[in-house]
Amino acid sequence: MALPPQRRIGLTGGIASGKSTVGRLLAERGLPVLDADVYAREALAPGSPGAAAVLERFGERVALSGAATRALAGAAAPALDRAALGRIVFGDAAELRWLEQLVHPLVRQRFATELNGLQDEPAVVLMIPLLFEAGLEGLCNETWLVDCDEDQQLQRLMGRDGLGEADARARLAAQWPLARKRALATVVLDNRGGPVALAPQVEGALRAGAAAAAPSPPPA
């Protein structure tokens, strides 16, 4: 008997909407969770080709405490000042596009490698903040959106990352609004009530998807 197709859940949302909380809930239930944010950080790790390209483009402005100069002198590979890089790209749409064109192919390649190694898993979660924006929904057979109000997003983002309101709004503006994503998602998880209210929704979505994927009984 042929095995049923692998269930691939594309988990997305807006910045600070609660994706990581849902990712943890799914991981606690034994599902492998592939995190695009982790892969993007690795793509810009010290000594990587991605970090070198960023330093070549932006120079000392994005190097931690003169790390680029030390590296030229033979010291360890420079680390990026991610906060400084964020201030540049979230304030300039052209620079954000350049960075995404650098990082997104590397993230896609990493997803392909990881999925190849997880072929025997019945279900895998792909946690991708820019799932719809980057056109990656084709990697998944269902998409889950972690939803909340824009005001909640803004306040959570400012509190989490220590940002002023202008910087936080610039980061929100770099993604599609949640209202646009709701119509595209298979499942919408309401995170207006916080983590306690999310758990039963996650359980329900897992059960509903499993039931839909179950093979029909043979005809009598």
N, C-alpha and C positions, 0 to 999 in steps of 0.2 A: 504493500500500500504506500502511495506517495505521501510524504510528509506535508502538512499544511504549510503555506508560505510563512516566512518569518514575519512576526508582527513588529513593525518599526514605528515607534511613536516619536513624532517630531514635537518636542516641547519648546514652546516659545512664549513671548510676552513682550512687555516693554521693559526698559531699564528700571530696576527696583520694583517690579510688579509682583515678584515672588517666585520666579522660575527656580531659583536655587532651593527654596523650601520644598517645592514639589519634586525636584530632582532628588533631594535627600529622602523624601517619603518613598519614592519609587526604588531607590537604591536599598532602603531598609526592607523592601519587599522582595529583594533578590534580583532585580532587573539591572543589567549592565547599563550604566549611564555614560555616554560619550559627551564631553563638555567642550563646545566650540571655544569658549573663553579660555579654557586651559590650553587648548591647542594654539590659539592665537598668541598667548603669552610665551609658549615654547618657541613659536616662530620668530619671536623677537628676543630670545634669550641671549645673554652675553656670548659673543663669539659666533653667533649664527649669521648666515648670509642676510637674513632679514634685518637684524640689528645693524649690520654693516651698511646696508642700503639706507636705513633711516639716519644713521650718523653722517653718511655722505651727503644726504639731502639737507639736514637741519643743523649739523655741526654741534658745537659745544652747548647750544641751547637745550639739547635733549640728552646730554650726557650727565651722569651723576658726578658732581663735584670735580669736573675736569678730567673725567675718566678717559675721554677720547685722547687727550694730550698724553696721559700716562701710557696708554696703549701704543701710541706711536713711538714712545720711547722704549718699548719692549716690555712694559708691565702687562698685567692680566688684561684680558679682553674687557672692553668697557661695558658697563651696564647702562640701560636707558633710564632716564628720569621719566617715568610714565605719566606723572602728573603734568610735567612740562609739555610732553608730547600731546597729551589730551587738550591742554589749553590751546595749542596751535591748531590741531586738526578740527576741533569742535568750533573754532572761530573762523574757519576757512573751508568752505565746501570743496574747493579744488584740492586742497591738501588732504582732506578726509578721503576723497575718491582715490587719490594716489595711494594712500596707506591701505585702503581696502583692496585695491588691485594688487598690492604686494602680498597681503596677508591671506586673502580669501582662497587663492589657489593652493596655498600651503595647507590651509585648514581642510579643504576638500580632499587633498591627497591623504591627509592623516585619517580622515573619516573612512576613506576607501580601504586603507590598510587595516584599521581596527575592525571594520565590518567584515572584512575577509577572514579575520581571525575569530569572529563570533558567529560563523555561519550555522553552527549547531545549536545556538541559543534560540528558544522559541520566541523571545521578545527582546528588543533592544530599544533604549531611549537615546535619541539624539537631541541634546539640549543646545539650541541654536537661537540666540537672541534675534538675529537678522534672517530668520528662516524664509520669510516671504520676500523681504527686501532683496535678498541675494538669490532668490529663485531656487532654493534648495529643497522645496517641499517634495520634489520628485524622488528624493532619497527615502521618503516615508510613505506609509500607506494609511496613516491617520495623523492629524495635527491637533495638539492641545495648546490652547492659549490660556495663560494665567492673566486674569483680567482684574483691574481695579479702576478707581477714579483717577483722573489726571492730577487732581490736588493731592491725593494720597501718594502717587508716584513722586511728585515733586518733593513733598515733605520727607518721604522715606529716603530719597536720593540725597537730599541735603544733609540729613542726619547720618546716613551711612558713610558718605564720602567726604563729609566736612566741606561741602561746596556752598558758595553763596548762591542766591536765587538766580542771578544772571547766568552763571556757569551751568547750574543745574538745568535751566531752561534750554540752553544751547545743546546740551546732551540729549534732552528729550526731543528736540527739534530734528536731530540727526536720524531719528527712527520714524517709521510710520506711526501715526497715532493708533492707540488700541482700538478705537472705533472702526478704523479701516480693516484691522485684522480680524475682528469678530466675525465678519461675514465669510471669511476664508477658512476658519478653523472648523475641524470636525467636532471638537469638544471645547467648551468655554468653561474654565474653572474660576469661580468668583472668589477673589481674594480681598474683598472689601471688609470681611470680618476677621481676617488674620489666620494664623496657622491652624488653630483648633478647628475652624470651619472648613479648612482645606482637606483634611484627612479623609472624611467620609466622601467628599466629592471625588478624590483620587481613587478610593476603593470602588465607588460606583462606576467610574469610567473604565477602570481595569476590568471589572466584571462584564460590563456591557460590550466592550471590545472583544473579550474572550468568547462571549456567547455568540457574537456576530461571526467570529472566525471559525467557530466549531462546525465540523462537517455535518451536513444534514443526514438523518438516518436513512438507510436504504428503504426503498418502497416495500410495503408489505406484500 
